[in-house]
Amino acid sequence: MCFGDATSYPSVTHPNGDSVDTAYLSTLANEQLKVDAFRDHYFTNILRGNISWYPQLTNTAYSSGHNDHLHSGDFNNARVFDLN
């Protein structure tokens, strides 16, 4: 997500834990559970590759450069504070 000092060099899309990259799990079913968990925890932009079963993941969007990892980003801080 980011380093201890909240930087993410050289990436500019991961500051302060705003985004997280994860390796793909071995099955579509397991990966979909992970995608759903990220969405349930207020990550609003989930990017995937376009090989194998990756295009079948719901609530994701294709983005080049993501065939080797899933990118879950744009953490919605406002949702956390609205839970009261």
N, C-alpha and C positions, 0 to 999 in steps of 0.2 A: 504494500500500500504506500508506504513512505518510510524514510529513515527516521531515526530517533529525534532528529532536529526538525522534523516535519517537511524536509525537502525531498525531492524525488528526482534529482538530476540523473540522467539528462531528460527524463520525461517531464512535460509540463502539464500532463493530465492527471497526475497523482498527488498533488499537494495536500497535506493535512488529512490524508485518508479519504479524500473525495472519491477515489477510484481504487479498484483492486483487480489484479490480474491473477487468474487461477488456471492451472493445467486442466485439460478436459478429463473427465472421468471416463471409464471404459464403456459405458452404455448410454444410450439415449435416455432411458428412464431415470438413471441416476443423475445425469447432467441436467435433466429437466427439473428434478427436485432441487438441485443447487440453484438453478435460474429462479425458480419460484421463491426460494428462501431469500435470495438477494432482493427480489421485488418486494417481498413481504417486509423487508428491513430497509425500505425506502431508497434503493438504488433504482434510478429511473431510466438509465440508458445502458442496455446490455448488448454488447457487440460480440459477434461470433464470426467464424470463418465460413467457407462454403464447400468444404470437402466432406466426404462420408455422410453421416446422418446429421451433421451440424445444421443444415438448412431446415430441418424438421423441428428445431427448438422453438417453442412458441414464446412470444413476448421478447424476442431478440431481433436484432437487425444485422445484416451483413456489413462488414467493413474489412477492406483489404488489410493484410498483415495480421489477421487473427485466426489463422488456421492452426496455430500452435498454442493458443491460449484464449480463454474467455475474458472479456473486459467488462467489468460491472462498474459503472460510473455515475456521475451526477447525483451523489448522495443528497437527498432532500432533508437538509437540516431543519427546515420549517416543520416538517411532519413530526420530528422528535419532540419539538417544543409544543406542538398542538395536541399532544396526547392527554392532557389534563382533563 
